[in-house]
Amino acid sequence: MKSLFLNYSQMNFCIYGLGSTGRSVINYFKEKNINSYKVWDDNIKKKEDKKIFSKYLDYADYIVLSPGISLNKAKLKKKLIRNKHKIITDLDLFYLFNPKIKSIVVTGTNGKSTTCKILEHVLKKNKNNVKLGGNIGRPILNLNVKSQPLVIIEASSFQLAYSQFIKPDYGVILNITSDHLDWHGSLKNYINSKFKIFSNQNNKNFALLNNKSLIRKFNKYKFKSKLKFVNTKKFKKIVNRLNNKYLKSEANIENMSYVYEICKVLKIKQKFFIKSIKSFNGLPHRYEIFYKKKNNIFINDSKATSFEASRFALKNNQNIYWIVGGQPKIGDKFSLREINKNIIKAYIIGNHTNHFKRNLKNKISFTLSKTLKKAVLSIFQDIHREGREKSTILLSPASASYDQFKNFEDRGNKFKKFTMYYAKKYF
């Protein structure tokens, strides 16, 4: 794909949003000597700045929108909607300025970060020049790609929704369940955002899927890339050869099957794949077993922001003291059938307790703790009083963190802090 920005120095840009992505775009423009741009963030209070930026939106060539900004909720939504055809993302800038770059884009509802990190680890162990960025942490424009590495990009539905020029050599959709419906408006819109990764691919590129309904959608739209079916059942045949307990868990089988399939396409031999896996350590806040004491296991699964994401931990443990609650996802449904027997009690936290009460009522025992600290204290008191031989203390909130915490990392770190504080008193 040839860059459309051959005359970028003569173009006008708007940058909407001044979070980490917006700042990375500004720095990138400075590096590329692009001087004709205006900046706006909805937190800016100067009316005059708002008027100037609003006028600029009409004659700008492109509007670089930060992920998470919804057209329907932005302060300048009317102007954004009118100029929707101009909207691009930082991912688009990356591809337009680096048309020859080799890339792997990973998206899906659950497992994106873990899959990207495993993939980075395996490829580096096999002497590939690899860079990792996107939704996983470092904005993609902050990566140094002068050495033309293979770039792994974690892409969120927020980034993909308004992307126009993303073109990976290898496009991966891990899975899709209902998520972010309040932002996207419908499940259809959410799914369509994920499929953006295939739109610009050609017959030399690869699309990796493991779900029959997603494959049918792929075929319906007649994408040009080569479809690779990721056979999770087939991958399970080599799982016993992996010398890594974290990656052998059921939660990571899907992630690993994708990594394995990409490695095959990249001609990495199976024996080197298996050898590389041995030294991989799991990511924090994702089914992180961080403390064990007196047959009590403490698991930090703060990244589980929907019930579907919490299901694995609930399904694969017994005698669970479950901390749940936060900012619920619209349309998220709790199905506790066959796993409610694993749960001793739930401790509801956050500012939306009624939502979780409705979902748990008459299914499992629960109490309203409201704060994470109170929930951890109550669990220690209950364990001490009940004297069970073995138990699992699980933070898997099945909800977003923003009602009480900065992000899921903040929530997970506080859970670990409170756990260690009360462990000294009760163990």
Sequence and secondary structure as in RCSB ss.txt:
>XXXX:A:sequence
MKSLFLNYSQMNFCIYGLGSTGRSVINYFKEKNINSYKVWDDNIKKKEDKKIFSKYLDYADYIVLSPGISLNKAK
LKKKLIRNKHKIITDLDLFYLFNPKIKSIVVTGTNGKSTTCKILEHVLKKNKNNVKLGGNIGRPILNLNVKSQPL
VIIEASSFQLAYSQFIKPDYGVILNITSDHLDWHGSLKNYINSKFKIFSNQNNKNFALLNNKSLIRKFNKYKFKS
KLKFVNTKKFKKIVNRLNNKYLKSEANIENMSYVYEICKVLKIKQKFFIKSIKSFNGLPHRYEIFYKKKNNIFIN
DSKATSFEASRFALKNNQNIYWIVGGQPKIGDKFSLREINKNIIKAYIIGNHTNHFKRNLKNKISFTLSKTLKKA
VLSIFQDIHREGREKSTILLSPASASYDQFKNFEDRGNKFKKFTMYYAKKYF
>XXXX:A:secstr
   S TTGGG  EEEE  SHHHHHHHHHHHHTT   EEEE TT   HHHHHHHHHHHHH SEEEE TT  TTTST
THHHHHHTGGGEE HHHHHHHH TT EEEEEE SS HHHHHHHHHHHHHHTT  EEEEETTSS GGGS  TT  E
EEEE  HHHHHT SS   SEEEE    S  HHHHSSHHHHHHHHTHHHHT  TTSEEEE  HHHHHHHHHTT  S
EEEE  HHHHGGGGGG   HHHHSGGGHHHHHHHHHHHHHTT  HHHHHHHHTT    TTSSEEEEEETTEEEEE
 TT  SHHHHHHHHHS SSEEEEE SB  TT     TTTGGGEEEEEEESS HHHHHHHHTTTS EEEEESHHHH
HHHHHHHHHHH  SSEEEEE  SSBSTTTSSSHHHHHHHHHHHHHHHHHHH 
